[in-house]
Amino acid sequence: MIPPGLPPGSRVRVRADWPEAAGPVHVRTPHYLRGRTGELVRHLGDFPNPEDLAFARPAPRLALYHVRFAQPPIWQQGQAGDDLLVEIFAPWLEPA
């Protein structure tokens, strides 16, 4: 997980984790971004963990971030400067 207070512009990687393999889960991180590196844009606030809320479990508050990814390497289309901006919770991010 990324450390609290990581500044905008920091390079982060989306964890290449596949908890679905262990059974039913609710994951809020797109498969196509797992293992990809992006740029931390901004902290959006702290919110209850939707992965716990989906199963009516106690949900700790987690930091949510906007992370920017270059589009061409992900979709194999577009041009330099085309980006994806995605909301990702802190436990799914690690320093790159």
N, C-alpha and C positions, 0 to 999 in steps of 0.2 A: 504494500500500500504506500502511496506517496506520503511524505511527511507533511504535517500541517504547515501552512504558510508558504508553500512552494510558490515562487513568484510567477506571474504571467510571462510567457515566452519560454518557460522551461520545457525541455523535451521529456515526454512521458510515453510509456508503452502500455498498451492494453494487455492485461494478463492473458496468456494463451491457456486458459483453464476451460475445462469442459465438464462442469458439474452435472449436466444432463445425463452423462453416462452412468451416474450412480442411482438414478431414479427420477421421479417427477420433481421438478423445481420450476421456479419462476425467475428467469434471468432477464435483466434489463440491459444487457450489453449485446449489441449486434454481433452475430457470428463472424461477419465479414471484417470486423475490426480487431478481432482477437489476434494478438501477436504483432499488431501494427504500431508504428511509432507516429506520434503527433505532437502538436504544440499546445500546451496549456494556455487557454485564452483568459478565463476568469472563473473565480469562485462564485457560484450562483446562490449559495446559502446552504444550510444544513436541513435535511428533510428526513422523515422516517424512512427506513429501508423498505422499499416496495417488495423486495424478495421475501421479507418476513410478513409484511402486511397481506400478501397474497394468500398466506396460510393462517391468518388470524393469530400470528405469534407476536409477542412483544417486539417492537421494532425500534432499535436504537437509531438516533439521528446520525446521518452520515453526510459528509461534505459532497456536494454535487458540483461538477465542473463542466464548462464548455471546453471541448478539445477540438482543435482544427487538424484535419488530415488533408494531404494532397490527394486530389481525386484520381488523377490518371493511374497511379499504381494500384488503386483499389478496384476500379471499374474497367481498366484498360481502355478508357476513352477520355476525351477532353484534352485540355492543353495545360501547359504550365500556368499556374495562377488559379486554376479551378480547384476549389476546396469543398470539403464536407465539414460542417460544424455539428458536433454531436454532444449531447448531455450524457456524462458518464460519472457514476458514483466512485468515490475515492478508493474503496477496496478493490476495484477492478483496474486501478492504475498503479504503475511503478515507475521510478525514475529510469530514463533511457540512457 
